[in-house]
Amino acid sequence: MERTRTWDAIVVGGGPAGLCAALLLGRCRREVALFDEGRPRNEMSEQVHAFLGLPAVSPRELLAIGRGQLTAYPNVSIHQRRVEEVGRSPGGFKIVVEGGAEFRSRALVIASGLIDRLPEVEGIDRFYGKSAFPCPYCDGWENADRILAALGTGNEAAELAIELRLWSDRVSCFITGDAPGPSALARMQKLGIRFHGSPAVKAIGENGHLSGLELADGTVAPCQALFLVDLQIQHDDFLQKMGCHLSDGGQVECEDSGKTGTPGLFVAGNAKKGLQMAMVAAADGIKCGAAANEWLLRQDEAEMNP
């Protein structure tokens, strides 16, 4: 029966951004359907950090809390199903989920986040979320005063290493490709950051705890917590198909509210360009939900006064 109706809004993605967009729209008494396949980007992490009011929860606990809040709104439904296709339909949008079922809505919010691509360093996956991280704002505090390192390519690796000096005075910079330029190398040397010119090829350690990185020249350099230069891709090509432009970092370039150039299409959270943190994604979802509701209000008014 739900497939035959047209929802006010469909939200694709059930992370902090998608849950908050659905929450705001639900509180506006909109009929909302949220679809999520249950693969949170940060599920390998032990805790979500820097989330005000929730100092010690796992990623799945955070999402469970959010889904629990949505149960208070009978006009919001959650479907744990993978969305395989999105597109336009007369009067709005349509999505196709696994199994072929089709759902329609007036507005569409894409909050499907990003997928982290790990560097080509042997064994790095065994440490991801435990002692190798994508975000120093999220995990720098917990690793303060340890032997920290940045891993990436070019000047971006140097910039990350320089930022890590906030949390430790023992910082190294490793590369997987091109070395930073002369100016960046000089800045690191001045700050006491050790640069390793031979590419990292293997992560060393036990039980998720890094002890060092093996380099292409055979040496092993110490490292207790590793931070990676952003390497991400969109979950699917939904947004490209809808005409959205992606930045070099793989995120959608749109208005701060999440409004895109396609009327009725909004993007929230890590899928759009901006700082990638759970609390930022949650706030972004609220903004996006408000923008979608305002757009729906204008559509309601136009239908009442043709």
Order of alpha helices (4+ residues) and beta strands (2+ residues): beta-alpha-beta-alpha-beta-beta-beta-beta-beta-beta-alpha-beta-alpha-beta-alpha-beta-beta-beta-beta-beta-beta-alpha-beta-alpha
